[in-house]
Amino acid sequence: MNISVFGKYAGNDTIVHGGGSGSVHPSWVSMPIVAIAEKYLGISSDFDGKRDVRKCNKGFCVSFSKTFNQAYAETSEVAIVFAATEAEEGADRSTLALDPEIDALID
C-alpha cells in the first residue's frame, strides 16, 4: 500500500495548542508523519518533518511532503492532508478560511 502525507502540520510544524490562557507547552510531541511511518514501516528515523521523503518497507510505502508533490500523489493509494490554522484568544478571525498555502494544498 502506498500512503502519501501532505502538509506542514504533519511534520515539524505540528500545532498542539493555541495562544492565550489555554496555551500549553507539552514536554514531548510526536509528529503525525513519524507516528504513521512507525506504524506502517516500523521505522521513523528518516522522517524529520522538514524535507520530502519516500520510504518503503514490509509492503508499505510512506511519502511525506510539506507541499504538494505530484509524483507522490500519482503513486498513492491513500492521501492524507494535514490542514490547520493558527488562532489565539483575544484576536477574532476575519474568516473561517484556512491559511492560503493550506487551501492551495487541498485544491
N, C-alpha and C positions, 0 to 999 in steps of 0.2 A: 504494500500500500504506500502511496506517495502522499505526504501531507505537507502543505506549504503554509507557513505562518507569516503574515504580513503586518506591519505596523510597529512604530517605535515603542508603543506601550507594552508590547510583548517582550521587549528587550530591556536594556538598561535604563529606559525612561519610564518604567512601570510606576503608575500612580497608586499610592497606598493610603493617601489621606488628602483632605482639602486644607485650606487655610483657616485661620480664626481660632476660636476657643475649642473647636473639635479636633484640632490638629494633633496628630500623634507622630512619634518618630520611632518606628519599630526597630528592635535591635538586629533583626535579620529579615530580609525579603527574598523570596525565591522568584526569579524572573519566570514568567509563563513559558518562554521558549526553553528554558533549562528543564522545567518540570516535564514538558512534552518530550524533549529529547531523552530524558532519563526513562520515562515511561515506555516509549516505543523503540528506542535504540539501546538502552542500557548504558548510554554514555552521555555526558553533557559538557565535558571539558572544552570541546571545540566551539561551543555556543556562548560567546561573550556578550551578545546583545548589541554589539557595535558594528558588525560587518556582516555582509551576506555570506551564508554558509549553507552547504548541502552535504549531508552525510547519510550513508546507508548502512544498515546492519540488521540481521535477523529478519530479512524480507521486508523491512520498512525503510523508507527514505523520508527524512525530515529536512525541509528547507526553511530558512529564515531570511527575511529582508525587511529593513525598516521602511522601505518604499516599495512600489510595485516592481516586480521582476517578471517580465514576460516569459522567460524560459522556465522559471519555477511554476508559473501559473499553467502553462501549457502541458506540463507533465504531472500535474497534481490530480489526484482523485478527490482530495479534500482540501479546501482552502479555509483558513481561519484568519479573520481580520480583527485585530485588536484596536478598538477605537475608544477615545475618551476626550474629555476636555477638562481644562483646569478651571476651578472656581473657588471662591472663598467667601466666608462670612463678611458681610458689610459692603459687598460690591455686587449690585444686581447685574445680571447679564442682560444685554440688549436683545438677545435672540437665543433660541434653543439649538441653533446650528452648531455643529462641531467645528473644530479648527479647520481652516481651508485645506491644509495638506492632508488631513484625515478624510474630509469629504472627497477630495480628488482620489485618494486611495480606494475608497469604497466604490466610486463611479467606475 
